[in-house]
Amino acid sequence: MHLAASDRYDSMTYQRCGRSGLRLPAVSLGLWHNFGGVDAYETGRATVCGAFDRGVTHFDLANNYGPPPGSAEENFGKILRADLAAYRDELIISTKAGYLMWPGPYGEWGSRKNLLASLDQSLQRMGLEYVDIFYSHRPDPDTPLEETMGALATAIRQGKALYAGISNYSAEQTRTACRILRDLGCPCLIHQPKYSMLERWVEAELLDVLEAEGVGCIPFSPLAQGLLTDRYLAGVPRGSRVDKGVGFLRQEHLTPQRLDQARQLNQIAADRGQSLAQMALSWVLKDPRITTVLIGASSVDQLEQNLSCLAKRQFDDDVLQQIESVLSQ
Ligand SMILES: NC(=O)c1ccc[n+]([C@@H]2O[C@H](COP(=O)([O-])OP(=O)(O)OC[C@H]3O[C@@H](n4cnc5c(N)ncnc54)[C@H](OP(=O)(O)O)[C@@H]3O)[C@@H](O)[C@H]2O)c1
């Protein structure tokens, strides 16, 4: 059993999730990559326990995380049982359903059948009685939103989830989903969109909708999967996400233009006494509508470096302008 650090709540900040009563750590850890059956279990275990020791109380999963799909939940369940069982009430654990998980017409998307069966499978893999947040992982163009949101509300009424979340929903879909969930007596807690210096779609409308609806925001891939770090500035390191070739980040994304932008941003970060990864996270967190930033990490070193972004969250206007001018190139 892991003995958690006694000072684990001293340096983390916790922010209220929308208008709910739940506070989340400013940095949360996601298990999409690096915690699957193909990865080194001990590294994942050290990263999860190390995160908890530093006040990261929120761990984000989904039915399909791995690879193979389901294995991240299995490994996380193993870590929970072996190391963190005594701390369940200090943890916020999320999972999602919506992407392909099993064959046939019920193994993906947003039907009531898919969501509720998938949640039961996730609980079994993690050895949990309930998750804290259950998400619809993506909007389903062919299922009425009432059905998908109704399934989230059912999960909550059954005691299998405490809060409802949505991910990858547009601003308009979010507005409607929030209304339906409110009418069902299960207000939407949180939205999980992709957001980073390189992916800005949420700024147009979604963040305003979330603020008006009282819903929190947990951006994923804030480091653009490693592009907004020094990971690829001197080539493709062995064992990196691009080298492994298992995810969406591919060699062709490392264009000369992107790498040149990353080098310039790296210099701006160095001038303000941060690494590029730290500056990219501080940049996402500067907007008060962002509840927590959802990072990935393949080592305890990366995790520690990233958590230190909290030491410098303010930006001078001229630095923000320098960043904008690099991003517009
Ligand atoms: N809702 C959705 O549809 C959705 C989609 C994607 C992700 N997510 C969630 O968001 C979480 C985070 O996504 P993500 O992993 O793409 O986030 P990310 O933080 O943008 O990327 C994480 C990767 O960046 C590299 N990295 C991290 N810190 C670094 C550092 N200090 N220096 C150098 N490289 C560093 C590592 O790559 P290496 O592995 O190369 O070391 C790490 O695996 C996921 O785990 C998942 O929970 C949700």
The ligand as an SDF file (V2000), in Angstrom:
LIG
                    3D

 48 52  0  0  0  0  0  0  0  0999 V2000
  -12.0550   13.5700  -24.2950 N   0  0  0  0  0  0  0  0  0  0  0  0
  -11.2870   13.2450  -25.2910 C   0  0  0  0  0  0  0  0  0  0  0  0
  -11.7320   13.0220  -26.4330 O   0  0  0  0  0  0  0  0  0  0  0  0
   -9.8080   13.1410  -25.0450 C   0  0  0  0  0  0  0  0  0  0  0  0
   -8.9040   13.0130  -26.1280 C   0  0  0  0  0  0  0  0  0  0  0  0
   -7.5500   12.9720  -25.8240 C   0  0  0  0  0  0  0  0  0  0  0  0
   -7.1060   13.0410  -24.5010 C   0  0  0  0  0  0  0  0  0  0  0  0
   -8.0030   13.1330  -23.4920 N   0  0  0  0  0  0  0  0  0  0  0  0
   -7.5860   13.1820  -22.0810 C   0  0  0  0  0  0  0  0  0  0  0  0
   -6.5720   14.1580  -21.9240 O   0  0  0  0  0  0  0  0  0  0  0  0
   -5.4230   13.5480  -21.3270 C   0  0  0  0  0  0  0  0  0  0  0  0
   -4.1920   14.2520  -21.7850 C   0  0  0  0  0  0  0  0  0  0  0  0
   -4.0520   14.1480  -23.2010 O   0  0  0  0  0  0  0  0  0  0  0  0
   -2.6200   14.0960  -23.8290 P   0  0  0  0  0  0  0  0  0  0  0  0
   -1.8620   12.9470  -23.2650 O   0  0  0  0  0  0  0  0  0  0  0  0
   -2.7560   14.2260  -25.2890 O   0  0  0  0  0  0  0  0  0  0  0  0
   -2.0360   15.4710  -23.2030 O   0  0  0  0  0  0  0  0  0  0  0  0
   -0.7450   16.3440  -23.4160 P   0  0  0  0  0  0  0  0  0  0  0  0
   -0.4300   16.8020  -22.0290 O   0  0  0  0  0  0  0  0  0  0  0  0
   -0.9900   17.3480  -24.4740 O   0  0  0  0  0  0  0  0  0  0  0  0
    0.3980   15.3550  -23.9410 O   0  0  0  0  0  0  0  0  0  0  0  0
    1.0510   14.4520  -23.0750 C   0  0  0  0  0  0  0  0  0  0  0  0
    2.3460   13.9740  -23.7070 C   0  0  0  0  0  0  0  0  0  0  0  0
    3.2290   15.0870  -23.8770 O   0  0  0  0  0  0  0  0  0  0  0  0
    4.5530   14.7140  -23.5260 C   0  0  0  0  0  0  0  0  0  0  0  0
    4.9580   15.4850  -22.3380 N   0  0  0  0  0  0  0  0  0  0  0  0
    4.2250   15.7430  -21.2250 C   0  0  0  0  0  0  0  0  0  0  0  0
    4.9360   16.5070  -20.3690 N   0  0  0  0  0  0  0  0  0  0  0  0
    6.1350   16.7240  -20.9480 C   0  0  0  0  0  0  0  0  0  0  0  0
    7.2790   17.4440  -20.5520 C   0  0  0  0  0  0  0  0  0  0  0  0
    7.3290   18.1050  -19.4000 N   0  0  0  0  0  0  0  0  0  0  0  0
    8.3520   17.4720  -21.3890 N   0  0  0  0  0  0  0  0  0  0  0  0
    8.3110   16.8120  -22.5850 C   0  0  0  0  0  0  0  0  0  0  0  0
    7.2370   16.1050  -23.0150 N   0  0  0  0  0  0  0  0  0  0  0  0
    6.1620   16.0700  -22.2010 C   0  0  0  0  0  0  0  0  0  0  0  0
    4.5240   13.2320  -23.2190 C   0  0  0  0  0  0  0  0  0  0  0  0
    4.7970   12.5640  -24.4320 O   0  0  0  0  0  0  0  0  0  0  0  0
    5.7270   11.2530  -24.5020 P   0  0  0  0  0  0  0  0  0  0  0  0
    4.7740   10.1400  -24.3000 O   0  0  0  0  0  0  0  0  0  0  0  0
    6.3080   11.3460  -25.8670 O   0  0  0  0  0  0  0  0  0  0  0  0
    6.7500   11.3540  -23.4100 O   0  0  0  0  0  0  0  0  0  0  0  0
    3.0890   13.0030  -22.8180 C   0  0  0  0  0  0  0  0  0  0  0  0
    2.6770   11.6760  -23.0200 O   0  0  0  0  0  0  0  0  0  0  0  0
   -5.5360   12.0900  -21.7550 C   0  0  0  0  0  0  0  0  0  0  0  0
   -4.7800   11.2240  -20.9430 O   0  0  0  0  0  0  0  0  0  0  0  0
   -7.0110   11.8680  -21.5980 C   0  0  0  0  0  0  0  0  0  0  0  0
   -7.3190   11.6810  -20.2360 O   0  0  0  0  0  0  0  0  0  0  0  0
   -9.3370   13.1950  -23.7430 C   0  0  0  0  0  0  0  0  0  0  0  0
  1  2  1  0
  2  3  2  0
  2  4  1  0
  4  5  1  0
  4 48  2  0
  5  6  2  0
  6  7  1  0
  7  8  2  0
  8  9  1  0
  8 48  1  0
  9 10  1  0
  9 46  1  0
 10 11  1  0
 11 12  1  0
 11 44  1  0
 12 13  1  0
 13 14  1  0
 14 15  2  0
 14 16  1  0
 14 17  1  0
 17 18  1  0
 18 19  2  0
 18 20  1  0
 18 21  1  0
 21 22  1  0
 22 23  1  0
 23 24  1  0
 23 42  1  0
 24 25  1  0
 25 26  1  0
 25 36  1  0
 26 27  1  0
 26 35  1  0
 27 28  2  0
 28 29  1  0
 29 30  1  0
 29 35  2  0
 30 31  1  0
 30 32  2  0
 32 33  1  0
 33 34  2  0
 34 35  1  0
 36 37  1  0
 36 42  1  0
 37 38  1  0
 38 39  2  0
 38 40  1  0
 38 41  1  0
 42 43  1  0
 44 45  1  0
 44 46  1  0
 46 47  1  0
M  CHG  2   8   1  16  -1
M  END
$$$$
